[in-house]
């Protein structure tokens, strides 16, 4: 199986906390690799004292459990990546945005 790249959250501006909903990352493969590389790409934010926190959860039997939290992003652009083992097929990305009129343009992706 060749590595597959999947966008979990598209590169769009966001002004409020939310989540992606549950995402199937198996790319149609029953026996998929359990290791993934996650990446976060954030453009320079706007607003006063903006703060972005991004969390990646594994979803199993309808329950979410935290797999990874990216380093908090405040006033500058950021690119981050990490490798995680034992990742289930289904994941959920959640983000928290705070500050005065904050806006972050970002995306989250996965390579399995």
N, C-alpha and C positions, 0 to 999 in steps of 0.2 A: 504494500500500500504506500502510495506517495503522500507526503505531507499535504494537508489541506489547510488553507487559510480561510477563516470565517470572520466576518464583521459581526460583532455582538451588539454594538451600539454605534450607529452611523455618525459621521463627522458633521454635527449640526449644533447650532447655538441652543443653550439651555439656560433657564433662569430659575428653575425650581428643582427641589429634590424629587426623585422618582426612581423607577426601576424598569428593567427591560422586559419583565415577564420571563417565564421559563423558556429557555432556548435549547433545542436538541442539537448537540454538537457532533453527533456521530457521522454526519455526512453520508448516511445510508449504509454504513458498515456495521455489521453485527459485532465483530471482534475488532474493536478500535484500540489504538494505543491509549494508555492511561496517563501518559505524561503530556503536558501541553506547555506552550510558551504563550503567555499573555502579554499584550502590549497596550499602553495608554498613550495617546497623543493629544496634547492639550495646547490650543493656541493661547496667546496672551489674553487674559480676562479683562473685563471692564467692570466698573462699579467701585464703590468704596469698601475697603477691607474685604474683598471677596475671598471665599474659602471653598475649596472643592475636595471632598473625600469620595473615593471610589472603592467599592467592595465587590468581590466576586464570591458567590455562594455556589456550592454544589447542592443539587436537589435530588433527594432520594426518598422514595415512598411519600412524596408530598411534603417533606420537611426540608428546610433550608439550613445548611451549615456553612460557616465562614471558611473559605479556602484561602483567601488572600485579601489584604488591604493595601492598595497603592499608597505611596508617600503623599501626604497632603500637598495640594497645590494652592498657592496663594496668589501672588501678584505677577508672576512671570510664566511664560510658556514652559511646558515640560514634556519630555518623552521618557517613558519608563517601560521596562520589560522585566519579566521574571519567568522562571520555569517552575512548574508545579507537578508533582507526581500524584497518583491516585485520584484523578479527577473523574467524576462520573459523567455519564452521557449528557445529562441535563444540568445546565448552569443558569444562574440569574445574576445580572449585574445591577447593583443599586448605587445611587449617588446622592450625596448630601451637598447642597449649595446654600451658603449663607453669606451675609454681608448686606450692604445697602445697594439696591438695584444691581446685583451681580449678574454677569452673563459669562458663561464659559462655552466655548466651542471645543468639543472633544469627541474622540472615538475610542472604543475598546475593541480589540480584536484577539483572535486565538489562532494558533497554529497547532494542529494535532498530527 
